[in-house]
Each structure stands twice: as structure tokens, then as C-alpha cells.
Amino acid sequence: MARFDYYAVEAQIKTILEADSNLTGTTVSIEGELLFSAEQTPWVGIYLERREAPASLQTLAAGQRTNFLLRFSIWCWSFSLESITKAIQLRDDLVGKVEISLMADRTLGATVRKSWLEGGEMPSGRMPDNTGFVSGAEIILVAEGVASTV
């Protein structure tokens, strides 16, 4: 039976981000709750959101191999006591570092054939208890994976 190790891809994304010296001090989690404290920021959360097996990606070996498109939602959050502007600036810096790190390894440690980045949401606001400001950004990472029986 064909099996693709989805968690291995998430773990490799985490490994790539944690190994990047530009992201030292950043909390990286896999499929964790989107609840974090100011002390945990900058924070990056990795979520496998969807998988698809479009007919256009399938080959003659479809009975023995299935090509998947995996869609990851990678959330980047920053916090500032100072202002929303500062939180946004910290978020922008974090998003840039994460994107550069992911672009440097398009096969995600040879766990997928290729990967690329797409857009994402970018919410910001005041913390509910008025103790500061948060700004987040979603990075959509799409990867092509293969499950094979051979």
C-alpha cells in the first residue's frame, strides 16, 4: 500500500527553520494550538492544511504511484509592547526570514519533489487584555509529494 509520510515533511520544515541562524530565538511548533504568549514570540506554527491528488499530476504508473499537492499553512506571529507598528515591523522581518529559509531548500530536505510559496492572510491587532500588540502572517507553502508502492 502506498503511504506518504506527511509528518516527516512537517518535521523537516521545522528542522530547516530551527537550523537557520537568522531565526535563532524563534519558537517553532508543529500542529500546535494557535495560542501563544508574548514570551514565545517570535512564533512560527506549521500546519498541514490540505492534500490533493489532481488528475493532471498523475502518470501512467497511477496504480503504483500517486502524486500529491500538499498545502501547508505556516503562521508567523510577533509581539510588541510598544505599538502595532512595531509588531508589524517585527512580523515583516520574521516572515522574510522564514520565506528565505524555505526558498533555500525547495525539496524540504528531499522529503518532496519541489515546493513553492503562495500568499496568505496578515492579521494584526491589540492583545485582548490590552498588554501589547500582535501581528501575524500566513505563508502558504505548496509541495509536491509522491506515494509509491515500488
Rosetta blueprint (number, residue, H / E / L):
1 M L
2 A L
3 R L
4 F L
5 D L
6 Y H
7 Y H
8 A H
9 V H
10 E H
11 A H
12 Q H
13 I H
14 K H
15 T H
16 I H
17 L H
18 E H
19 A H
20 D L
21 S H
22 N H
23 L H
24 T L
25 G L
26 T L
27 T E
28 V E
29 S E
30 I E
31 E L
32 G L
33 E L
34 L L
35 L L
36 F L
37 S L
38 A H
39 E H
40 Q H
41 T L
42 P L
43 W E
44 V E
45 G E
46 I E
47 Y E
48 L E
49 E E
50 R E
51 R E
52 E E
53 A L
54 P L
55 A H
56 S H
57 L H
58 Q L
59 T L
60 L L
61 A L
62 A L
63 G L
64 Q L
65 R E
66 T E
67 N E
68 F E
69 L E
70 L E
71 R E
72 F E
73 S E
74 I E
75 W E
76 C E
77 W E
78 S E
79 F E
80 S E
81 L L
82 E L
83 S L
84 I H
85 T H
86 K H
87 A H
88 I H
89 Q H
90 L H
91 R H
92 D H
93 D H
94 L H
95 V H
96 G H
97 K H
98 V H
99 E H
100 I H
101 S H
102 L H
103 M H
104 A L
105 D L
106 R L
107 T L
108 L L
109 G L
110 A L
111 T L
112 V L
113 R L
114 K E
115 S E
116 W E
117 L E
118 E E
119 G L
120 G L
121 E L
122 M L
123 P L
124 S E
125 G E
126 R E
127 M L
128 P L
129 D L
130 N L
131 T L
132 G L
133 F E
134 V E
135 S E
136 G E
137 A E
138 E E
139 I E
140 I E
141 L E
142 V E
143 A E
144 E E
145 G E
146 V E
147 A E
148 S E
149 T L
150 V L
